[in-house]
Amino acid sequence: MTRAERTRVAAYALSTDEAGRILLCRIAPSVAPGEIWTLPGGGLEFGEPPQAAVIRELAEESGYEGEIVGLADVTDRVVTDSEGGGLMHAIRIVYRVRVTGGELRDEIDGSTDTCRWFTPDEASRLNLGGLAQHALTLAEAGASADASPTVDEPAAPDDTGS
């Protein structure tokens, strides 16, 4: 690996409620202009297990506490690193997470600035990052899995999330 290359591992929460809404966070304009919505989540700290990171990130970005229900997906992509100008191998671990407590609130001075619940139809009309687009498909597949067998979704290689 050269100095201009790095790997970033991140964990994201795919959370839905009883009404079938999905929890999404808006990326702060200082990070990415254009009202881009993504899943709550972010990079692992050194030595941090992904399962701990996703719960920490959920709390930081939304105010919610949660528990992991299962692994939803793992995707990766090589992108231009906005921080270093080289290449970044982004590995994204998406967990299904049930909200167990806390109160929805905005994140102050973070990579996201607000989180909200959206129906799938509302979410489809937002400016979704590639990870959120893929998660919406996973969420809809998860909702129908109660009535039919689960179908594996292909990896979405179109962004790094937040």
N, C-alpha and C positions, 0 to 999 in steps of 0.2 A: 504494500500500500504506500503510495507516495503522499507527501505532505498535503497535496491538493485533493486528496480523497479521504473520505471518512464514512463511517457507518453510524446511523442513528436508529436506535430501537425505541419504539413508542407503543404505548398501550392505550386503547380507546374503549369507552363504554357504550354499548348499544343497549339503551334502556327504552322500554315501552311501558305504557300504563294499561290499566284495565280497559280503557276506551280505545286502545290501539294507537294512541299517539306516540310519537318518537321525540326524545329529548335531543335538541340540537343547540350548539353554542355558536355565536357569531364571532368570527376572527376579528380581533381589534383592528381598526383602521391603520394604526401605527405599524402593524405586522403585515397586513395585506388589505389594501383598499378595495372597495367594491362590494361590501356587505356579503361576504362569503360565509356560509354556514357549514359547520362540521360537527363531528361527534365530540363530546367531552373527552379529553385525554391529552397525552403528550409524552415527551421523552422520559425515559428511565434515568434515574440518578445512578451514579456508579454503585454497583453492588446491590441495587434494589431489584427484588423479584418483580416480574411484570404484573403479577396478581396484586401486589401491594401498590404498584404505580397506578394502576387503573382506578383503584379505590381512592388513592390520594388525589389524583387529578380530577375525579368526579367531585370530590369535596371542594377542592380549590376553585374549580370553574363554575360550579352550580350551587354549592351550599348543601348538597345532598350527601347522605351516607348511603352505602349500598353493599350488596353482597353479590359475588360472582355466581351466576347460574350455570355458565358453561362457556366454552370457546366457540365463537361464531365464525372466525376466519383469520387467516394470516396472509398478508399480501406484501409485496415488495416492489421497489422501483428504483432505478438510478436516475437522479435528477441533478440539475445544476444547484450547487449549494449556495443559497443566498447569503449565508454568513461568511463563507470563506472563498467564494468564487470558483472553487473546484467542483468536484463531483461528490455527491452524497448518495450512499446506498440506504434508502429509507425502508426499514422493516416495520410493518404495522400489524400489531396483534389486536384483534377486536374480540372483546368478551361480551357476552350477554350479561347484563348487570341489572338486578332488581333493586329499585330504590327502597330503602328500609327506614329512612328518617331524614331529619334535617328540613330546612326550608329553602326554597328556590330564591336565589339572590344573584346579583351581578358580581362579576369579578372586577376588582379594582387594580389597575396597573398590571394586568396580566396579558397573556397572548390572546385571550378572548375577553369580550366586554359584557356579554349577556347570554343567558340561556333561556330557552322557552320550549314548551311542548307544542307539537304540530301534528295534525292529522296527516296521513300519507298524502292526501290531495293538497293540503296547504304546503307541505314540505316540497312537493314536486314543483311548486311555483316559485320557490326560493332560488337564489343563486347558490347552489350547493357545490361544495368541493367534490372532487371525484370520490373520496372516501365516504362522504355522506350520501352521495348518489348510490354507491354500492351498498351501504348500510341500509338504506331505505328498501332496496330489493331484498336484503337479508331479513329485515324486520317483517316485510310482507310475507316472505316465505315462512318465517317462524310463526306468524299468525295462522297461516293455512296449514302448518304442520300438525296442529291440533286435530285437524280433520283428515289429513293424508300424510303419507310418508315424506320425509325430508329429502329435498333434492339439493345436491351440492352446487354452489354458485361458483363461477370462475372468478379468479382474482381480477381486481380492477386496477390496472396499471397507470392511472392518469393523474395522481397527485400524491402529496405526502401527508395530507391532513394538516393539522395545526401543530 
